[in-house]
Amino acid sequence: MKFAVIGSPIAHSKSPAMHTAAYRALGLPHSYEALDVSEKNLPEFLRSLKRGDFQGISVTVPHKVRAFELADERAPSTVAVGAANTLVVDADGKITAHNTDARALHDELAAHGVARGCRALVIGSGGAARAAIVALRDLGAQTIRVLARNVDSARALNVITPLEIAALFGSPQFDFDVFVQATSAGMTGADDGEVVASCIDWARVSKNALAYDVIYSPRETAFLHAAKKSSIAAENGLGMLVRQGAIAFELWLGIAPPLDVMRRAIDY
């Protein structure tokens, strides 16, 4: 069986190493590769899946919302998020969209002490931000504020849960318990991430707060570096990557993956 991750850029992806290690540990002959698919070519690529070339696809930036829209069916996990990061292709070529990001981030944030009643700030308004909002809603966040370049676009996220919306380039933010950076800023191959790092007034952030960046390559973005300089707990997206990949693995194959093997394969 063949699987792949699609996105653009995609060279940074650790998903092939993670999934390949899991296949080898279980003695499975499957393959998993990274494919650079442009936004323009996404519809044609999804149509090609009906030939049976792949049985499952992971979806990363910038395709999560469009993949959700183009799928033949949408699993309940995608409905609130409005985005897909996992596609299951059945024997008839039917593509079903799933979202494993929200559950993975929920579990990651909970593991790092984020709990009911927290005040949360989410940076971004795309697919990853949608997943973060759902995760925080399900954790029982008291307040969720969204910072976005396009405020009008961000207001559409209010269908998920009541939100506070603010402009990315407004007053620096600080009065929150958890900060989730959910854009591609700072990712390998993207911009340097200084814009999102500078939208937080780190000197005024509580030392008990958590800064979480969904990006995992590089391991320390400008956002996380700024948090650490102010002695604030900072975590990258490696844990979320492993958790969402493990859920996708089970959706595709119907068996539980070796989570520890998947983490070791990318934890370097």
Disulfide bonds with the S-S distance in Angstrom:
none
